[in-house]
């Protein structure tokens, strides 16, 4: 009887563990294999409605879907913050014959490097990075988020009255660091005497610590804040309570705090994905690197129309965007 | 630059940030402590926190009723505790593994529910800050201690209450007896099973409220995996506090205030690499844990399932 109980308990735990993992499973039905239908699979590190990094690729797929209709089918595995799980999903999608497998997270690099040679017919797209590992079937994509950061920084520099600006960053690396460095440069292009204070909280998901980082900036005198990655929702809330301004990146964060978010740098990965699809149709399966930037429309500054911003701020933002596009302004 | 740290603004900032950051730890760790004192290690705290955070957030989002939100979190926490109790006390499954299972369940379930029922991150109106009359008007101290929200006060009140229950009541005596020597307690007519169910369900409820304190009081938002490992820190704090409520209070405050301190260090531009700064609370915790290891010895029957002999 005791053994039976043990068996039941082990089974129960197994069920719980499996149940705990299910949300990561593909969300759509197995598509029917039709020759003209392009099948894309995406693996993202966080939730696809995180108002940040993972949402940006999901939004791009929605745009492509609306353009291509029945000619495109896509599935995704979200919340793959465990790299081993992501690797299993990437391999699984390749095995199931998906035409393009998108590994949307710089942490998935070694997984893609390992898996891609086993599936020479499959296109792997990995971002955000510039490294294709010299593989003929890996495309790399990244965002020039320092450009959008610079534009946000210029606006922030014009809006601050206390001359103190706070930045809530996750970990000092990759896209977040690029954005933040660009932002700081943008602020200083307006007025080098403005004090831009940068904190990295050491986590992409610790909402509580992001919130306290924002509170700390605010009590140290900051009246404009920005930050990168999905945990910043904790910081936006504090900016809102204090009546400070917020600048967003990775997705349009206006809907979260309409009276607080001035502008968001939004990624439009569909610009890159269109190029990848076109190349694949020509038989090129990889080996190239793409950058989403202001010039090719892979990056757009979405300004909150609901805020009554001073005209000089709007004008300066447009001048800066135009300057970056035509090359008269170089970031850094 | 270092001298910048010793101004009133910074000190008030550190202490009040520390108090807010410590709030979820207090709920979760005190709950975990009751379980461990009766012999049950629950590693599922993180999952219970996430489900509690989601439940409370969802109820506020739909009804705006904060009282109902806490009731909901209590119900969900009690259910999670009951399930944990069933698996570890009734079925005598290995506690560590079962806890990990419940952690994964709570995380997966809160993810799934969020996605199916809400989908988009939204702000809510959570527990407002309540200024305690008179005390809240005291300069500095009032600002730090008496202008917080209701759940913060509750978390700190919980510490002396837990101490009293554990050390001054028959129930506390039973819990301690069951955790030290279940066979002896059993022979004296204490129901080991019933006491352990009680503590594990209580632990589930408090963990769930810990999660709710994040989603409807401190941050007023829910995001998947938002607890970011705090449930595991809460378990570590029980060891840190040598299974005593005031020890846990000291540990939670130390960890949280050093965390607040490192934020200020970065904000003030004191030249320390950010990676090093974010490590500070962890390094300090490990140091204190190592130094205090000699005096802290856990309940003898911790992680041991109880079965009547004969």
Interface residues (C-beta under 8 A of the other chain):
Chain A: X2 X5 X6 X8 X9 X10 X12 X13 X16 X17 X19 X20 X21 X22 X23 X46 X47 X49 X50 X51 X79 X81 X166 X169 X172 X197 X198 X199 X200 X201 X202 X203 X205 X206 X207 X208 X209 X211 X212 X213 X215 X216 X217 X219 X220 X230 X231 X233 X234 X237 X240 X255 X256 X257
Chain B: X9 X12 X13 X17 X20 X21 X24 X47 X87 X90 X91 X92 X93 X97 X98 X100 X101 X102 X103 X104 X105 X106 X107 X108 X109 X111 X112 X114 X115 X119 X120 X121 X122 X123 X214 X218 X219 X220 X221 X223 X224 X225 X226 X228 X229 X230 X259 X260 X263 X264 X266 X267 X268 X269 X274 X275 X277 X278 X279 X307
